[in-house]
Amino acid sequence: MRRTSFFHAVMAIARKDLRAEFRSRLLISAMGLFALLTTMVFYYTLESRPEARRAVLPAALWVTVTFAGTLGIGRSLAAEYDRGTLDGLMLAPVPRAALYFGKLIASWLFTLIVALVVTFALSLVFNTNLLRVGWLLIALLGTLGFAALGTLLGSMAVYARSRETTLPILVLPVALPIIIASVNAAHGVLDGQPLSEWLAYPLLLASVDAVFLALAYLLFDYVLEE
């Protein structure tokens, strides 16, 4: 019974955030526009270096996803705090971890959408097919880990006065293993390497995702109270 109520609470919070965002479209529009503009910056700065374009595609994707994702991650909890509804959510008769996982699902979907938009844009402007199973799997795992970490650290920064600058400072150093593994795995997919040569990176991503999710489940209650 408790497991069912936990699942329903998670989905209710996620649906609430998704409905609110798709009504306003502020966050997804800002993240999508930032992603497209960054893609064009990479394209025009490499216009005279056609030999370097292919090599820079994985880094272009994950630099864009990282900075665009940082715009959106943690925004939901910050909005709840600014509206004064965060205390009500904390008093709801559901586990605090349900609040984390509900916010995580919404943040993950937004970040994944950005990754897909950037992948499609890079495929067009660099005339390279990036819509591959391996590439999309890396995007799925990488954005999950980034959203899991960002949602947890965003809950720590929600009470800070300068949370817009505090959150990137907290997230980027800790997210470095996710970014490095994602870029290296994407290089393996793009270069057509055998699966055995780059399989270690998706496994590392899955392990890091599991660690972040477990830590968030155990620590979110304490972090939010502090």
Buried (B, 14 or more C-beta within 10 A) or exposed (E): EEEEEBEEBBBBBBEBBBEBBEEEEEBBEBBBEBBBEBBEEBBEEBEEEEEEBBEBBBBBBBBBBBBBBBBBBBBBBBBBBEEEEBEEBEEEEBBBBBBBBBBBBBBBBBBBBBBBBBBBBBBEBBEEEBEBEBBBBBBBBBBBBBBBBBBBBBBBBBBEEEBBEBBBEBBBEEBEBBBEBBBBBBBBBBEEBEEEEBBEBBEBBBEBBEBBBEBBBEBBBEBBEE
